[in-house]
Amino acid sequence: MAVTRFDPSHSVKFDLGRGSVHLEGTGARVLVPADALVELCRHAGADSLTDFGRKLGTEVGLRVTAHWGEGGLNIGVEGFVEHLGGNLALLGLGSLSLERWGKALVFVVEGSPLGSAGDPLLAAVIEGALQRSLGRDTRAVVLGRDDGHVRFLVIGAPGADRVRAWLAEGKSWGEAIARLHEGSAA
């Protein structure tokens, strides 16, 4: 089945006469400086930040499912990631790609204007989008950041706790993924 590529044409509409911005299929939007958003998130507290990010992600997931249906089953992984990434880009959060490390799925966001301080917000947005579009309660664990890229391991809550503990012990993210694979073989 041929997958229609993500097409952002006419997705964002500016009504300067009314002073409003709209994203297709959603309500009014507000454009804010990235550094102001990061500063707000720094002071919001972990639970509020996660709730806010997941609400943003839920809207991303709604946009994906509006185009492809629940679960995105008819587009495959690559098509799903392209549409998810396109919708994240419409929010100005960066460019999304996918890496596969054995059975592990790692989302990579490049060029996020939020920097490392915004990684918890990005993780929550990804979690909300996956929950809404795929119906899966997953966690996006920040694995690391290099050269303007941040990597998020997409995993269930119990696995996320293990990976976070290994990273806190000083293990590399590659070691953490290898340990997950060892555990799944047992």
Secondary structure, 3 states (H helix, E strand, C coil): CCCCCCCCCCCEEEECCCCEEEECCCCEECCCCHHHHHHHHHHHCHHHHHHHHHHHHHHHHHHHHHHHCHHHCCCHHHHHHHHHHHHHHHCCCCEEEEEEECCEEEEEEECCCCCHHHHHHHHHHHHHHHHHHHCCCCEEEEEEEECCEEEEEEECHHHHHHHHHHHHCCCCHHHHHHHHHHHHHC
